[in-house]
Amino acid sequence: MNRNPDYHLAVQDFQSAHLRAKLQGVLARITGRSNELLSYEDIASKLKLQGRSDKGIQTIPVDAIIGSVGRYADFTRTFLPRRAGDLQRWANVKTALDPAGVGLQPVEVYKVSEVYFVMDGNHRVSIAKQEGWKTIEAHVIEIQTDIPLTPDVQPDELIVKAEYADFLEQTGLNRTQEILDLRITIPGGYQKLLDEICTCRCQMEQEDQTACSLQDAAESWYRDIYLPFAEAVRERGMMRWFPDRTITDLYVWMTEHRGDLEKELGWSIRPEAAAEVMVQSKSRRATAADSKIGSWRKARLLNRYSEHLFRDILVPVGKTAESWDALEQAFRIAHREEAHVHGLHTVSTKEELNDPEAIAIQNQFQRFCEEEKIQGALAVEVGEPTQKILDRSTLTDLIVMKISYPPSTGIKLLASHIRTLITRSSRPILAIPGGVSNLNHALLAFDGSPKSKEALFVATYLAEQWKTELTILTGL
């Protein structure tokens, strides 16, 4: 029988820790939050871990140790001892331990992303955790992975992470040089991404008339579709409406609803615009934020240097021939900006939606777009023209419209409401009083107001990118 008083204290500490392990188990069942120590073997299988490198002796954070190789069932997530039979071994290790930890043999661990799994030294880690140590010496072998793991990861989250690993391997995105962040928090999302990539692959094969690998299609999807979406979401601060979710979650949500939205609007819209509309439908605060003067400029600050500023152009079209001048102007801009052109024709009653005249306008608009080789479509809506333009403008970057005096009927009626549009629209408006312009010269009246700052933003973009000659008029 061991008469060492330190050993008896260690036995008492073990009994206390063992009791707390039982209490943690009860609490875990009540809350539904797992207190299980993670199995390295399970993680290695699900995340397809491969490749390793010896990092030598390092000082590692104790709280980042979340699993074990082979002994995951013997301890809780916080390394409290579960087995009463571990008493003697646990107490002997603690008795031999210097209070300051000096001379402690380094434990051996696998490092996976930001977390560690114990190969040898489970009792030492258990005691270190109970003693409140912040760090411990360890011989570290790092295992390569593309999947992020953090100390707070839960077992049920590993299902999604396993899907992530499968997705990266299947698409070949784990072999690219880019640093990817396609985290999803809800199971099943990666299949939807894979469906998107397969659609992209079919389109590429049709356009190029040649076979395309899934990896090439995935890289094209990531570069040309997902990244612009992610950048727009970040720039516009959309994620503040979705706490505890990721940008990829929002993308998956958008893909599920984009088709219905396009059918409802009668337009083909970009993923980031679809997300913006859906965010607004969920939150009045989001709608108010996007309608605020200056919101469009702030969301496009980076675009003016990295890409075209006007990606989507709205053109109200009426029954009169002169209303089509705005469309011609929009085509001029669309060619320079590689933009989509979206037409809007408003009618007073639902019966007029299928009126031959409205259908003829829609067909004529489509014919003009095809002749100009511009992507576009015209939607016919029932309602007050000014309000419908304002509603649709949030999907676009520029409103181009014909202004005729004196006010009359149809599109001319808008001239009497131009002040309302200018006051309430968060998007820039290009009013066409006469013929089509190449925008070679621009005159800016600047008074320091929010609207004049918006105009200055557009004018300086035209001066920089289009080489438009700019004259600024201001008063003292």
C-alpha positions in Angstrom: 0.0 0.0 0.0 1.4 3.4 -1.0 1.8 5.5 2.1 3.0 8.6 0.3 0.7 11.5 1.3 1.1 13.0 -2.2 -0.3 9.8 -3.6 -3.3 9.9 -1.3 -4.0 13.5 -2.4 -3.7 12.4 -6.0 -6.2 9.6 -5.4 -8.6 12.2 -4.0 -8.1 14.4 -7.1 -8.8 11.4 -9.3 -12.0 10.5 -7.5 -13.1 14.2 -7.8 -12.3 14.2 -11.5 -14.0 10.9 -12.1 -17.2 12.2 -10.4 -17.1 15.3 -12.5 -16.8 13.1 -15.6 -20.0 11.4 -14.6 -21.8 14.7 -14.0 -20.6 16.0 -17.4 -22.1 12.9 -19.0 -25.5 13.6 -17.4 -25.3 17.3 -18.5 -24.4 16.3 -22.0 -27.5 14.1 -22.3 -29.7 17.0 -21.0 -28.3 19.7 -23.3 -27.6 17.5 -26.3 -24.1 18.9 -26.6 -21.5 16.1 -26.8 -18.7 15.8 -24.2 -17.1 12.9 -26.1 -13.4 12.9 -26.8 -12.8 12.7 -30.5 -11.4 9.6 -32.1 -8.4 10.2 -34.3 -9.1 7.1 -36.3 -12.7 8.4 -37.0 -11.4 11.8 -38.0 -8.7 10.3 -40.2 -11.2 8.2 -42.1 -13.9 10.9 -42.5 -11.5 13.7 -43.5 -9.3 11.5 -45.6 -6.1 12.6 -43.8 -2.9 11.9 -45.6 0.7 12.9 -45.5 2.6 13.8 -42.3 5.6 15.7 -41.2 7.6 15.6 -37.9 7.6 19.1 -36.3 9.7 18.1 -33.3 9.2 19.3 -29.7 6.8 22.2 -29.4 4.8 24.0 -26.7 1.2 23.5 -27.6 -2.1 24.9 -26.0 -3.7 22.4 -23.7 -7.2 23.5 -24.7 -6.5 22.6 -28.3 -6.1 18.9 -27.4 -9.5 17.5 -28.3 -9.0 13.8 -29.1 -7.0 10.6 -28.6 -5.5 7.8 -30.7 -7.1 4.6 -29.3 -8.2 5.9 -25.9 -10.9 8.4 -26.8 -13.5 6.4 -24.8 -11.5 6.6 -21.5 -11.8 10.4 -21.1 -14.3 13.2 -21.6 -13.8 16.1 -24.0 -12.1 17.9 -21.2 -10.0 14.8 -20.4 -11.7 13.9 -17.2 -11.1 10.2 -16.4 -14.1 8.0 -17.1 -12.8 4.6 -16.0 -12.5 3.8 -12.3 -9.8 1.3 -13.2 -7.5 4.2 -14.2 -7.1 5.4 -10.6 -3.7 3.9 -9.8 -2.1 4.9 -13.1 -3.5 8.4 -13.0 -2.5 8.9 -9.3 1.0 7.6 -9.9 1.5 9.9 -12.8 0.3 12.9 -10.8 2.4 11.9 -7.7 5.6 11.8 -9.8 4.8 15.1 -11.4 6.6 18.2 -10.4 4.1 20.9 -9.3 5.5 23.3 -11.9 5.7 20.6 -14.6 9.4 20.7 -14.8 11.0 17.6 -16.2 7.7 16.3 -17.5 8.2 13.9 -20.4 6.7 15.5 -23.6 3.5 13.9 -24.7 3.2 12.7 -28.3 0.5 14.2 -30.5 -0.9 14.4 -34.0 -1.7 17.9 -35.2 -4.7 18.2 -37.5 -5.5 21.8 -38.6 -5.7 23.7 -35.3 -6.3 20.7 -33.0 -4.3 17.9 -31.4 -4.8 14.2 -30.8 -2.8 12.3 -28.1 -0.8 9.3 -29.2 1.0 8.8 -25.9 0.5 10.7 -22.7 -3.3 10.7 -22.1 -2.9 10.7 -18.3 -0.4 13.5 -18.4 -2.8 15.6 -20.5 -5.7 14.8 -18.2 -3.7 16.0 -15.2 -2.5 19.1 -17.0 -6.1 20.0 -17.9 -7.3 19.5 -14.3 -4.3 21.6 -13.0 -5.3 24.4 -15.3 -2.1 24.4 -17.4 -2.3 26.6 -20.5 0.4 24.8 -22.4 2.3 21.5 -22.4 5.4 20.2 -24.2 4.7 17.8 -27.0 6.4 15.9 -29.8 4.2 17.0 -32.7 3.5 15.2 -35.9 1.5 17.3 -38.3 -1.1 15.6 -40.5 -2.0 17.3 -43.8 -5.6 18.3 -44.3 -7.7 20.8 -46.4 -10.5 20.8 -43.8 -10.4 23.4 -40.9 -10.8 22.0 -37.4 -11.1 24.1 -34.3 -11.1 23.1 -30.6 -14.8 23.7 -30.3 -15.8 21.3 -33.1 -18.6 18.9 -32.2 -19.0 15.3 -33.4 -22.2 16.1 -35.4 -20.2 18.8 -37.3 -17.9 16.1 -38.5 -20.7 14.9 -40.9 -20.5 18.2 -42.7 -16.7 18.2 -42.6 -16.6 14.7 -44.1 -18.9 16.0 -46.9 -16.5 18.9 -47.4 -13.5 16.5 -47.7 -15.5 14.3 -50.2 -16.4 17.4 -52.2 -12.9 18.7 -52.4 -11.6 15.3 -53.5 -14.3 14.7 -56.0 -13.9 18.1 -57.7 -10.2 18.2 -57.4 -10.3 21.6 -55.7 -8.0 20.2 -53.0 -5.3 20.1 -55.6 -5.5 23.8 -56.6 -3.0 26.4 -55.4 -5.7 28.7 -54.2 -6.7 29.0 -50.5 -10.3 27.9 -50.4 -13.0 28.6 -47.9 -16.2 26.7 -48.8 -17.3 25.9 -45.3 -21.0 24.9 -44.9 -22.8 24.4 -41.6 -25.8 22.4 -42.8 -25.5 18.8 -44.1 -26.4 18.2 -47.8 -25.1 21.5 -49.0 -22.1 20.2 -50.9 -24.3 18.1 -53.2 -26.0 21.3 -54.3 -22.6 22.8 -55.0 -21.6 19.7 -57.0 -24.8 20.0 -59.0 -23.9 23.7 -59.8 -20.4 22.6 -61.0 -21.8 19.8 -63.2 -24.2 22.4 -64.8 -21.2 24.7 -65.3 -19.3 21.7 -66.9 -22.1 21.0 -69.4 -22.2 24.7 -70.4 -18.4 24.8 -70.9 -18.5 21.6 -73.1 -21.3 23.1 -75.2 -19.6 26.4 -75.7 -16.1 24.9 -76.4 -17.3 21.8 -78.2 -14.7 19.8 -76.3 -14.6 17.6 -73.2 -14.1 19.3 -69.9 -12.8 17.7 -66.7 -14.8 18.1 -63.4 -11.7 19.8 -61.9 -11.5 22.4 -64.7 -15.3 23.1 -64.3 -14.9 23.4 -60.5 -12.0 25.8 -60.8 -14.0 27.9 -63.4 -17.1 27.9 -61.2 -15.0 28.9 -58.1 -13.2 31.7 -60.0 -15.9 33.1 -62.2 -19.1 32.5 -60.2 -18.5 31.8 -56.5 -15.7 34.3 -55.8 -17.6 37.3 -57.3 -20.6 36.3 -55.2 -18.5 36.0 -52.0 -16.7 39.4 -52.6 -20.1 41.1 -53.2 -21.5 39.5 -50.0 -18.6 40.7 -48.0 -18.5 44.2 -49.5 -22.2 44.7 -48.8 -22.1 43.3 -45.3 -24.9 40.8 -46.0 -23.6 38.3 -43.5 -24.7 40.5 -40.6 -28.2 39.2 -41.3 -27.1 35.6 -41.0 -25.2 35.1 -37.7 -23.5 31.7 -37.2 -23.7 31.0 -41.0 -21.1 31.1 -43.7 -20.9 32.8 -47.1 -21.2 29.3 -48.7 -24.4 28.7 -46.7 -25.8 31.8 -48.3 -24.7 30.7 -51.7 -26.5 27.4 -51.3 -29.6 29.1 -50.1 -29.4 31.4 -53.1 -29.1 28.6 -55.6 -32.2 26.9 -54.1 -34.4 30.1 -54.7 -32.7 31.8 -57.6 -34.7 30.0 -60.3 -38.1 30.9 -58.7 -36.9 34.5 -58.3 -35.9 34.8 -61.9 -39.2 33.3 -63.1 -41.1 35.8 -60.9 -39.0 38.8 -62.1 -38.8 37.8 -65.7 -35.0 38.6 -65.7 -31.9 36.5 -65.5 -30.0 37.9 -62.4 -26.5 37.4 -61.0 -26.1 35.2 -57.9 -25.1 38.2 -55.7 -28.2 40.2 -56.8 -30.4 37.2 -56.1 -28.9 36.9 -52.6 -29.5 40.6 -52.0 -33.1 40.3 -52.9 -33.6 37.3 -50.7 -31.9 39.1 -47.8 -34.2 42.0 -48.2 -37.2 39.7 -48.3 -36.2 38.4 -44.9 -35.3 41.7 -43.3 -36.9 45.2 -43.4 -33.7 46.5 -42.0 -31.7 45.0 -44.9 -34.1 46.6 -47.4 -33.7 50.0 -45.7 -29.9 49.7 -45.6 -29.7 48.9 -49.4 -32.1 51.8 -50.2 -30.0 54.3 -48.3 -28.1 56.8 -50.4 -24.5 55.8 -50.6 -25.1 52.1 -50.2 -24.5 51.3 -53.8 -21.3 53.4 -53.9 -19.9 51.7 -50.8 -20.7 48.2 -52.2 -18.9 49.1 -55.5 -15.7 50.8 -54.1 -13.5 47.9 -55.1 -15.3 47.3 -58.4 -14.2 50.6 -59.9 -10.6 49.4 -59.7 -10.9 45.7 -60.3 -13.8 45.3 -62.7 -16.6 47.0 -64.5 -18.9 49.3 -62.4 -22.1 48.8 -64.3 -22.8 45.1 -64.6 -26.6 45.4 -64.8 -28.5 48.2 -66.4 -32.3 48.9 -66.0 -34.1 50.5 -68.9 -37.8 51.5 -68.6 -39.5 51.1 -72.0 -42.8 52.5 -73.1 -45.1 52.4 -76.1 -43.6 55.5 -77.9 -40.8 55.1 -80.4 -38.6 57.7 -78.6 -38.6 55.7 -75.4 -36.3 53.2 -77.2 -33.6 55.8 -77.4 -32.8 54.9 -73.8 -32.2 51.3 -74.8 -29.8 52.3 -77.5 -27.9 54.3 -74.9 -27.9 51.4 -72.6 -26.5 49.2 -75.4 -23.6 51.6 -75.8 -22.8 51.4 -72.1 -23.3 47.6 -72.0 -20.8 47.0 -74.8 -18.2 49.0 -72.8 -19.1 47.5 -69.4 -19.9 43.9 -70.6 -23.2 44.4 -68.8 -26.7 42.8 -68.9 -29.6 45.0 -69.9 -32.9 44.6 -68.1 -36.0 46.2 -69.6 -39.1 47.1 -67.7 -42.5 47.9 -69.1 -45.4 48.8 -66.8 -49.1 48.4 -67.4 -52.1 49.4 -65.3 -54.1 46.2 -65.0 -53.4 42.4 -65.0 -55.4 42.1 -68.2 -52.8 44.1 -70.0 -50.0 41.7 -69.2 -51.1 39.5 -72.1 -52.1 42.4 -74.3 -50.7 42.0 -77.9 -49.0 45.4 -77.6 -47.1 44.4 -74.4 -46.1 41.1 -76.0 -44.9 43.0 -79.1 -42.8 45.3 -76.9 -41.3 42.3 -75.1 -40.4 40.6 -78.4 -39.0 43.8 -79.9 -36.8 44.3 -76.9 -35.5 40.7 -77.1 -34.8 41.1 -80.9 -32.8 44.3 -80.3 -30.7 42.5 -77.6 -30.0 39.6 -79.9 -29.0 42.0 -82.7 -26.6 43.8 -80.4 -25.4 40.5 -78.9 -26.3 41.7 -75.4 -27.7 39.5 -72.7 -31.1 41.0 -71.6 -34.8 40.5 -71.1 -37.8 42.7 -70.6 -40.3 42.2 -67.8 -43.9 43.4 -67.9 -45.3 44.4 -64.5 -48.6 45.9 -63.2 -48.2 49.0 -61.1 -47.2 52.6 -60.8 -44.1 53.1 -63.1 -42.0 55.1 -60.6 -42.4 52.7 -57.8 -41.7 49.7 -60.0 -38.5 51.3 -61.3 -37.4 51.9 -57.7 -38.3 48.3 -56.7 -36.3 46.8 -59.6 -33.4 49.2 -59.4 -32.0 47.4 -56.3 -31.1 44.5 -58.7 -29.1 46.8 -61.0 -26.2 49.3 -61.1 -27.6 52.0 -63.4 -31.0 53.3 -64.6 -31.0 54.6 -68.2 -34.2 56.4 -69.2 -35.6 58.8 -71.8 -36.9 62.1 -70.5 -39.4 64.0 -72.7 -41.0 67.4 -72.1 -43.7 68.3 -71.7 -45.0 65.3 -69.6 -47.5 63.2 -71.6 -48.6 59.6 -71.4 -46.7 56.3 -71.2 -42.9 56.7 -70.6 -43.3 60.5 -70.9 -45.2 60.4 -67.7 -42.0 59.5 -65.9 -40.6 62.9 -66.6 -43.0 64.4 -64.1 -41.7 62.0 -61.5 -38.0 62.3 -62.3 -37.5 64.2 -59.1 -39.0 61.3 -57.1 -36.7 58.9 -58.8 -33.6 61.0 -58.2 -34.5 61.6 -54.6 -35.4 58.0 -53.7 -33.2 55.9 -55.9 -29.9 54.5 -54.4 -28.7 53.7 -58.0 -27.3 56.3 -60.4 -29.7 57.5 -63.1 -28.6 58.5 -66.7 -31.4 60.6 -68.2 -31.4 60.9 -72.0 -33.1 64.3 -73.0 -31.9 64.0 -76.6 -29.9 61.6 -78.8 -27.5 58.9 -77.8 -24.2 60.0 -76.3 -20.8 58.4 -76.3 -20.2 60.1 -72.9 -17.0 61.8 -74.1 -17.6 64.9 -71.9 -19.2 65.1 -68.5 -20.2 68.2 -66.4 -20.6 67.6 -62.7 -22.4 70.1 -60.4 -20.9 69.3 -57.0 -22.3 70.8 -53.8 -21.1 68.3 -51.2 -24.6 66.6 -50.8 -24.9 62.8 -50.6 -26.3 62.7 -54.1 -23.5 64.8 -55.5 -21.0 62.4 -53.9 -22.7 59.6 -55.7 -22.4 61.6 -59.0 -18.7 62.3 -58.3 -18.1 58.6 -57.8 -19.6 57.7 -61.2 -18.0 60.7 -62.9 -14.5 59.9 -61.7 -15.0 56.2 -62.8 -15.9 57.4 -66.2 -12.9 59.7 -66.3 -10.5 57.0 -65.2 -11.9 54.0 -67.1 -13.6 55.6 -70.1 -11.3 58.6 -70.4 -14.3 60.9 -70.3 -13.3 64.6 -70.1 -14.7 65.8 -66.8 -15.6 69.3 -65.7 -16.6 69.9 -62.1 -18.7 73.0 -61.3 -19.0 74.0 -57.6 -19.9 77.1 -55.7 -18.0 78.9 -52.9 
